Amino acid sequence: MISDASYERNSHSGSAFCKEYLNSNNDKLNETMIADGAYSGTENSCHAKEKNVELITTALTGRQPDTIMAEFELSIDGKEVIHCPMNHQPIKSSYYDSTEMCRAVFHKESCKICPNRSRCKVKIQNKTAVVMVSSKMTESARYLKKISSKKMRERNRSRLTAGLPAPKPAVDAKR
């Protein structure tokens, strides 16, 4: 059931619509909001969760990380890599405020033979291997895995067909 609609100029972003909708409802909403990718984002997802709204977007905007990035474990504050998808701990992990990225340095030998090497985009150097990862990247990858499941794809299709009449059967032109 469509419970709300709003029309604004094309310069009004989906993200802004989402924030306005969530802010205009002061009570806990307890609903599911299915929207296009423009409504996605960490900030909107967290705000929706606070309002007891499950925000489901049918597509992600921007560059999509490989789902392997969901398997990296970062510290709670997102400023340190704890381990990679193969459970290897980095030799060193550094955080860069300007890019909000972690630079994780691993043993070269571990990454050189890793089956995920091309997916995590590791850079093999002379003595070590380096991976750049961020909490936003891991969150996006987790969400991408979630919306890629068969159940979620079927559920997302409901947004595309909501309120539309059933398709008419094809008419045979020879009759």
C-alpha positions in Angstrom: 0.0 0.0 0.0 1.4 3.4 -0.9 1.1 5.6 2.2 2.7 8.8 1.1 3.8 10.7 -2.0 5.5 14.0 -2.5 6.4 16.0 -5.5 9.3 18.4 -5.7 11.5 19.9 -8.3 14.1 17.6 -9.9 16.8 19.3 -7.8 15.3 17.8 -4.6 17.2 14.5 -4.0 15.7 11.2 -3.0 17.9 11.2 0.1 16.4 14.6 1.1 12.9 13.1 0.6 13.7 10.2 2.8 15.1 12.4 5.6 12.0 14.7 5.4 9.6 11.8 5.6 11.4 10.2 8.5 11.6 13.5 10.4 8.0 14.4 9.8 6.9 11.3 11.6 7.8 11.7 15.2 6.4 8.4 16.4 8.0 5.1 15.8 6.6 4.1 12.4 7.1 0.3 12.3 6.9 0.0 8.5 8.8 -1.0 5.5 9.9 1.7 3.0 10.7 0.4 -0.5 12.4 3.1 -2.6 14.9 3.5 -5.4 18.6 3.7 -4.8 18.6 7.5 -4.3 17.1 6.9 -0.9 20.0 4.6 0.2 23.0 5.6 2.3 24.3 4.9 5.8 22.8 8.0 7.3 19.3 7.3 5.9 19.5 3.6 6.9 20.5 4.5 10.5 17.8 7.2 10.8 15.2 4.7 9.4 16.3 2.1 11.9 15.8 4.6 14.8 12.2 5.2 13.6 11.6 1.4 13.3 11.5 1.6 9.5 13.0 -1.0 7.3 14.5 0.9 4.4 14.8 -1.2 1.3 16.2 0.3 -1.8 16.0 -1.4 -5.2 19.4 -0.3 -6.3 22.5 1.3 -4.9 23.8 4.6 -6.3 27.4 5.2 -7.0 30.2 2.7 -7.3 29.3 -0.7 -5.8 32.0 -2.6 -3.9 32.6 -6.3 -4.4 30.5 -8.3 -1.9 33.8 -9.8 -0.5 34.3 -6.4 1.2 31.4 -7.3 3.5 33.6 -10.0 5.0 36.3 -7.6 6.3 35.9 -7.0 10.0 36.6 -3.5 11.2 36.8 -2.1 14.8 33.6 -0.6 16.2 34.7 2.9 15.3 35.7 1.8 11.8 39.3 3.0 12.1 41.1 -0.3 12.2 40.9 -3.6 10.2 40.7 -6.5 12.6 40.9 -9.3 9.9 40.3 -10.0 6.2 37.7 -12.4 4.8 40.3 -15.3 5.1 40.6 -14.4 8.8 44.2 -13.0 8.4 45.1 -10.2 10.8 47.0 -7.3 9.3 50.6 -6.5 10.3 49.5 -2.9 10.6 46.3 -0.9 10.1 46.2 2.9 9.6 43.3 5.2 9.3 43.1 8.3 7.2 40.6 10.9 8.3 40.6 12.8 5.0 39.3 9.7 3.1 37.7 7.8 6.0 39.7 4.7 4.7 41.8 2.1 6.5 45.0 1.0 5.0 45.6 -2.6 6.1 49.1 -4.2 5.5 49.2 -8.0 5.3 51.9 -10.6 4.8 52.6 -10.8 1.1 52.6 -14.6 1.1 49.0 -14.8 2.6 47.6 -12.5 -0.1 49.6 -13.9 -3.0 47.9 -17.3 -2.7 44.5 -16.0 -1.6 41.5 -16.9 -3.7 39.9 -13.5 -3.0 43.0 -11.6 -4.1 41.4 -9.9 -7.2 38.1 -9.3 -5.4 39.6 -7.3 -2.5 41.8 -5.3 -4.8 45.0 -6.0 -2.8 48.1 -4.4 -4.0 51.1 -6.7 -3.8 54.2 -4.8 -2.9 57.9 -5.8 -2.5 57.5 -7.2 1.1 53.9 -6.8 2.0 50.3 -6.6 0.5 48.0 -3.6 1.1 44.2 -3.3 1.1 42.2 -0.1 1.4 38.8 -0.5 3.1 36.3 1.7 4.8 33.3 1.1 7.1 31.1 2.7 4.4 32.5 0.2 1.9 31.8 -2.8 4.2 28.3 -1.6 5.0 27.5 -1.1 1.3 28.8 -4.6 0.5 26.7 -6.1 3.3 23.6 -4.3 2.0 24.4 -5.3 -1.6 24.6 -9.0 -0.4 21.3 -8.5 1.3 19.4 -7.0 -1.6 21.0 -9.6 -4.0 19.3 -12.5 -2.2 16.4 -14.2 -4.0 13.9 -13.2 -1.3 14.9 -9.5 -1.5 14.8 -9.4 -5.3 11.2 -10.7 -5.2 10.3 -8.2 -2.5 11.9 -5.3 -4.5 9.9 -6.3 -7.6 6.8 -5.4 -5.5 7.9 -1.7 -5.7 8.1 -1.9 -9.5 4.6 -3.5 -9.9 2.7 -1.8 -7.0 -0.5 -0.3 -8.1 -0.1 -1.4 -11.7 -2.8 -3.5 -13.4 -2.0 -7.1 -14.4 -0.6 -7.3 -17.9 -3.1 -8.1 -20.7 -2.7 -11.3 -22.5 -1.1 -11.1 -25.9 -3.6 -11.0 -28.8 -3.0 -13.3 -31.7 -3.1 -11.1 -34.9 -4.2 -14.0 -37.2 -7.6 -14.3 -35.6 
